[in-house]
Amino acid sequence: MKKPFGPQQRIFLATAIIAVWVGLSAQSTMAATVYVGTCVANVTPYATIQAAVNAAKPGSTISACPGNYPEQVVINKDLTLTGYQPAGAQKTVLVIPPGGFVANATGLTSSRAIAAQILVQSPATEVTISFLAVDGTGSNLNGGCFEPPLIGIYYQGASGTIEDVVARNQAQDLANFGCGGSAAVGIFVESGNSEQAAVAILNSTVRGFQKSGIVANEAGTTVRINGNSVVGAGPSIGAVPTPIAQNGIQIAFGATGTIENNILADDDFGGDPSLGTATGILVYASGSLKIIGNSITNTQTGIVTLTAGNLKADGNTLTNNQVTDTHVGDGIDLCSNSNIVFANSVFSSDEAGIHLDGECGSTGNSNTVTLNTVNEACAAILLGGSENIISATNTFANVANTTLAGDVCPRVTQKSRLMG
């Protein structure tokens, strides 16, 4: 197994405005729809999204007219933030503010400063964000020791729904990355300090990210990640001085939920593959997830469940996923126990099609592998553990070995290490 890069850190990671009625031209601060921009007649609009958020009563809808909004937005009450959509294909985009991105949060577990384009915080429990984009193009952050990482949308101990959004180009200069800085992330959901987050991420696009597309961290976090397109930057992310191994979707440190019907592609690492690999879906020290119907292509490793010491990644269910063209790593790598692997397809893997991996301690055991298809791999099933059930209903073609004991395929010449 070429070990994937895990999270670098655990992040991976107003003054009220009082509106008064003036006939039909003023907006009420009672729960209602309020507008930002000038696309709606007979209302007095707010000039910025943040001003509308500050003024709105809980339960309100904020509808932002098409255009670019150079601001970072903080939401700490229940509401809906949406792009104005009567014509269908309008563009409402949050872009870099004139003074650049600044820290507006501290990680719940890392205590690191974070710069979020949209920050949703406790006590909010029902915040919906839809029909808009967050674009990190032109970030002024350099990823250094004391610089905050850039996050497109950050739910911090808060809950709600992200639907029909775009998180793109969350990236920053990595000139000082080697001193322990953190790279940018598209969407981040985190629990901590007794604050729990439950977020649905639906039908959205995440691309141009630097470290990870969608991240959900910590016990108490539950996510439903369904129907999204998550596309990495490919090997270009490995530019000097410090390459980064990307993860399309990362669930870590006790978070749980479902990952279903997503398209993931082009997660890569431009550095030495002996240091680690990029991954389409990385489950790190989390268990009991349902990973269903995802399509993963052109990544270094497809799906990984990874136990980290006493932090287990057991009891996951992988069903009807299609993994194609993994290079350097396995199609499906289970460095954990008691997983169900049912009706998945793995085509063209540089290492094993399905690896029941014993390299993470007492792992690779008691997994059930049924009705899967592997076509072209060094081994269809690589058996690093024991007491696994390998059904005769699996279909293997064009493989050097149907099953092979151990954790190394003949093609592999180096052992890699996990980078935390």
Long-range contacts (C-beta under 8 A, 24 or more apart in sequence): 1-329, 1-330, 1-333, 1-335, 1-351, 1-355, 1-357, 1-359, 1-407, 1-416, 2-273, 2-274, 2-276, 2-277, 2-300, 2-301, 2-328, 2-329, 2-330, 2-351, 2-412, 2-416, 3-276, 3-277, 3-306, 3-359, 3-416, 3-417, 3-418, 3-419, 4-245, 4-247, 4-276, 4-277, 4-278, 4-279, 4-282, 4-300, 4-301, 4-304, 4-306, 4-329, 4-418, 5-244, 5-245, 5-247, 5-269, 5-276, 5-277, 5-278, 5-279, 5-418, 5-419, 6-252, 6-282, 6-284, 6-306, 6-308, 6-418, 6-419, 6-420, 7-212, 7-215, 7-217, 7-250, 7-252, 7-253, 7-284, 7-420, 8-182, 8-183, 8-211, 8-419, 8-420, 9-107, 9-110, 9-112, 9-182, 10-107, 10-109, 10-110, 10-190, 10-217, 10-218, 10-252, 10-253, 11-107, 11-109, 11-110, 11-112, 11-114, 11-149, 11-151, 11-182, 11-185, 11-188, 11-190, 11-215, 11-217, 12-149, 12-182, 12-183, 12-185, 12-188, 12-211, 12-212, 12-215, 12-217, 12-250, 13-107, 13-110, 13-112, 13-114, 13-149, 13-182, 13-185, 13-188, 13-190, 13-215, 13-217, 14-50, 14-53, 14-54, 14-74, 15-54, 16-54, 16-55, 17-46, 17-51, 17-54, 17-55, 18-55, 19-44, 19-55, 27-55, 29-55, 29-56, 29-57, 30-57, 31-56, 31-57, 31-58, 31-59, 31-60, 32-57, 32-60, 32-61, 33-60, 33-61, 33-62, 33-63, 34-60, 34-61, 34-62, 34-63, 35-62, 35-63, 35-64, 35-65, 35-84, 36-62, 36-63, 36-64, 36-65, 36-69, 37-64, 37-65, 37-66, 37-67, 37-84, 38-65, 39-65, 39-66, 39-84, 40-65, 40-84, 49-73, 49-81, 49-94, 50-74, 53-77, 53-79, 53-81, 64-92, 64-132, 65-90, 65-92, 66-90, 66-91, 66-92, 67-91, 67-92, 67-93, 68-93, 68-94, 68-95, 69-93, 69-94, 69-95, 70-94, 70-95, 70-96, 70-97, 70-98, 71-97, 72-97, 72-101, 72-102, 72-104, 72-115, 72-116, 72-117, 72-118, 72-119, 73-117, 73-118, 73-119, 74-104, 74-119, 74-121, 75-118, 75-119, 75-120, 75-121, 75-124, 75-127, 75-158, 76-120, 76-121, 76-122, 76-123, 76-124, 76-158, 77-123, 77-124, 77-127, 78-124, 78-125, 78-126, 78-127, 78-160, 79-124, 79-127, 79-128, 80-127, 80-128, 80-129, 80-130, 81-118, 81-127, 81-128, 81-129, 81-130, 81-132, 82-128, 82-129, 82-130, 82-131, 82-132, 83-130, 83-131, 83-132, 85-131, 90-131, 91-133, 92-131, 92-132, 92-133, 93-132, 93-133, 93-134, 93-135, 94-118, 94-132, 94-133, 94-134, 94-135, 95-135, 95-137, 95-138, 96-135, 96-136, 96-137, 96-138, 96-139, 96-140, 100-139, 100-140, 100-141, 101-136, 101-139, 101-140, 101-141, 101-148, 101-150, 102-148, 103-148, 105-154, 105-156, 107-190, 107-192, 108-156, 108-157, 108-190, 108-191, 108-192, 108-193, 108-195, 108-218, 109-190, 109-192, 109-217, 109-218, 109-253, 112-148, 112-149, 112-182, 113-146, 113-148, 114-148, 114-149, 114-151, 114-154, 115-141, 115-148, 115-149, 115-150, 115-151, 116-150, 116-151, 116-152, 116-153, 116-154, 116-188, 117-150, 117-151, 117-152, 117-153, 117-170, 118-152, 118-153, 118-154, 119-154, 119-156, 120-153, 120-154, 120-155, 120-156, 120-158, 120-160, 121-156, 121-157, 121-158, 122-156, 122-157, 122-158, 122-195, 123-158, 124-158, 124-159, 124-160, 125-158, 125-159, 125-160, 126-159, 126-160, 127-155, 127-158, 127-159, 127-160, 127-161, 128-160, 128-161, 128-162, 128-163, 129-153, 129-160, 129-161, 129-162, 129-163, 129-165, 130-161, 130-162, 130-163, 130-164, 130-165, 131-164, 131-165, 132-165, 132-166, 133-165, 133-166, 133-167, 133-168, 134-165, 134-166, 134-167, 134-168, 134-170, 135-166, 135-168, 135-169, 136-168, 136-169, 136-170, 136-171, 136-172, 136-184, 136-208, 137-168, 137-169, 139-170, 139-171, 139-172, 139-173, 139-184, 141-172, 141-173, 141-184, 142-172, 142-173, 142-174, 142-175, 142-176, 142-181, 143-172, 143-173, 143-174, 143-175, 143-176, 143-177, 143-181, 143-182, 143-183, 143-184, 144-175, 144-176, 144-177, 144-179, 144-181, 145-176, 145-179, 145-180, 145-181, 147-172, 147-176, 147-181, 149-181, 149-182, 149-183, 149-184, 149-185, 149-211, 150-184, 150-185, 151-184, 151-185, 151-186, 151-187, 151-188, 152-185, 152-186, 152-187, 152-206, 152-209, 153-186, 153-187, 153-188, 154-187, 154-188, 154-189, 154-190, 155-188, 155-189, 155-190, 155-197, 155-199, 156-190, 156-195, 156-197, 157-190, 157-191, 157-192, 157-193, 157-195, 157-196, 157-197, 158-195, 158-197, 159-196, 159-197, 159-198, 159-199, 160-199, 160-200, 161-199, 161-200, 161-201, 161-202, 162-187, 162-199, 162-200, 162-201, 162-202, 162-204, 163-200, 163-201, 163-202, 163-203, 163-204, 164-202, 164-203, 164-204, 165-204, 165-205, 166-204, 166-205, 166-206, 166-207, 167-204, 167-205, 167-206, 167-207, 167-209, 167-213, 168-205, 168-206, 168-207, 168-208, 169-207, 169-208, 170-208, 170-209, 170-210, 171-208, 171-209, 171-210, 171-233, 172-210, 174-210, 174-239, 174-241, 174-242, 174-244, 175-241, 177-241, 177-242, 177-244, 178-241, 178-242, 182-211, 183-210, 183-211, 183-244, 184-209, 184-210, 184-211, 185-209, 185-210, 185-211, 185-212, 185-213, 185-215, 186-212, 186-213, 186-214, 186-230, 187-213, 187-214, 187-215, 188-214, 188-215, 188-216, 188-217, 189-215, 189-216, 189-217, 189-221, 189-223, 189-255, 190-216, 190-217, 190-218, 190-221, 191-217, 191-218, 191-219, 191-220, 191-221, 191-255, 192-218, 192-220, 195-220, 196-220, 196-221, 196-222, 197-221, 197-222, 198-222, 198-223, 199-223, 199-224, 200-224, 200-226, 201-225, 201-226, 201-228, 202-226, 202-227, 202-228, 203-227, 203-228, 204-228, 204-229, 205-229, 205-230, 205-231, 206-230, 206-231, 207-231, 207-232, 208-233, 209-233, 209-246, 210-237, 210-244, 210-246, 211-244, 211-246, 211-247, 212-246, 212-247, 212-248, 212-249, 212-250, 213-246, 213-247, 213-248, 213-249, 213-264, 214-248, 214-249, 214-250, 215-247, 215-249, 215-250, 215-252, 216-250, 216-251, 216-252, 216-255, 216-257, 217-250, 217-251, 217-252, 217-253, 217-255, 218-252, 218-253, 218-254, 218-255, 219-253, 219-254, 219-255, 220-254, 220-255, 221-254, 221-255, 221-256, 221-257, 222-255, 222-256, 222-257, 223-251, 223-255, 223-256, 223-257, 223-258, 224-257, 224-258, 224-260, 225-249, 225-257, 225-258, 225-259, 225-260, 225-262, 226-258, 226-260, 226-261, 226-262, 227-260, 227-261, 227-262, 228-262, 228-263, 229-262, 229-263, 230-262, 230-263, 230-264, 230-265, 231-263, 231-264, 231-265, 231-266, 232-264, 232-265, 232-266, 232-267, 232-268, 232-278, 232-299, 233-266, 233-268, 234-266, 234-268, 234-298, 235-268, 235-269, 235-270, 236-270, 237-268, 237-269, 237-270, 238-268, 238-269, 238-270, 238-271, 239-270, 243-269, 243-270, 243-271, 244-269, 245-269, 245-271, 245-275, 245-276, 245-277, 245-278, 245-279, 245-300, 245-419, 246-278, 246-279, 247-278, 247-279, 247-280, 247-281, 247-282, 248-279, 248-280, 248-281, 248-296, 248-299, 249-280, 249-281, 249-282, 250-281, 250-282, 250-284, 251-281, 251-282, 251-283, 251-284, 251-286, 251-289, 252-282, 252-283, 252-284, 252-285, 252-286, 253-284, 253-285, 253-286, 253-311, 254-285, 254-286, 254-311, 255-286, 256-286, 256-287, 256-288, 256-289, 257-289, 257-290, 258-289, 258-290, 258-291, 258-292, 259-289, 259-290, 259-291, 259-292, 259-294, 260-290, 260-291, 260-292, 260-293, 260-294, 261-292, 261-293, 261-294, 262-294, 262-295, 263-294, 263-295, 264-294, 264-295, 264-296, 264-297, 264-299, 265-296, 265-297, 265-298, 265-299, 266-298, 266-299, 267-299, 267-300, 268-298, 268-299, 268-300, 269-300, 273-300, 273-328, 273-414, 273-416, 274-414, 274-415, 274-416, 274-417, 275-416, 275-417, 275-419, 276-416, 276-417, 276-418, 276-419, 277-301, 277-328, 277-329, 277-416, 279-303, 279-304, 279-329, 280-323, 282-306, 283-313, 283-316, 283-336, 284-308, 284-313, 285-311, 285-312, 285-313, 286-313, 287-312, 287-313, 287-314, 287-315, 287-316, 287-336, 288-314, 288-315, 288-316, 289-316, 289-317, 290-316, 290-317, 290-319, 291-316, 291-317, 291-318, 291-319, 291-321, 292-317, 292-318, 292-319, 292-320, 292-321, 293-319, 293-320, 293-321, 294-321, 294-322, 295-321, 295-322, 295-324, 296-321, 296-322, 296-323, 296-324, 297-323, 297-324, 297-325, 298-324, 298-325, 298-327, 299-325, 299-326, 299-327, 300-326, 300-327, 300-328, 300-329, 301-326, 301-328, 301-329, 301-330, 301-331, 301-333, 302-326, 302-329, 302-330, 302-331, 302-332, 302-333, 302-346, 302-349, 303-331, 303-332, 303-333, 304-329, 304-330, 304-332, 304-333, 304-334, 304-335, 305-333, 305-334, 305-335, 305-336, 305-339, 306-333, 306-335, 306-336, 306-360, 306-418, 307-335, 307-336, 307-337, 307-360, 307-361, 307-363, 308-360, 308-418, 309-361, 312-336, 312-337, 314-338, 314-339, 315-339, 316-340, 317-342, 318-342, 318-344, 319-343, 319-344, 320-344, 321-345, 322-347, 323-347, 323-349, 324-348, 326-350, 326-351, 330-354, 330-355, 330-357, 330-382, 331-374, 331-377, 333-357, 334-363, 334-364, 334-367, 335-359, 335-360, 335-363, 335-364, 336-360, 336-363, 336-364, 337-362, 337-363, 337-364, 337-365, 337-366, 337-367, 337-385, 338-365, 338-366, 338-367, 339-367, 339-368, 340-367, 340-368, 340-370, 341-367, 341-368, 341-369, 341-370, 341-372, 342-368, 342-370, 342-371, 342-372, 343-370, 343-371, 343-372, 344-372, 344-373, 345-372, 345-373, 345-374, 345-375, 346-372, 346-373, 346-374, 346-375, 346-377, 347-374, 347-375, 347-376, 348-375, 348-376, 348-377, 349-374, 349-376, 349-377, 349-378, 350-377, 350-378, 350-411, 351-377, 351-378, 351-379, 351-382, 351-409, 351-411, 351-412, 352-377, 352-378, 352-379, 352-380, 352-381, 352-382, 352-404, 352-409, 353-377, 353-379, 353-380, 353-381, 353-396, 353-399, 354-380, 354-381, 354-382, 355-381, 355-382, 355-384, 355-407, 356-381, 356-382, 356-383, 356-384, 356-385, 356-388, 357-382, 357-384, 357-385, 357-407, 358-384, 358-385, 358-407, 359-384, 359-407, 364-388, 364-407, 369-394, 370-394, 373-397, 374-399, 375-399, 377-409, 378-404, 378-409, 378-410, 378-411, 378-412, 379-403, 379-404, 379-409, 382-406, 382-407, 382-409
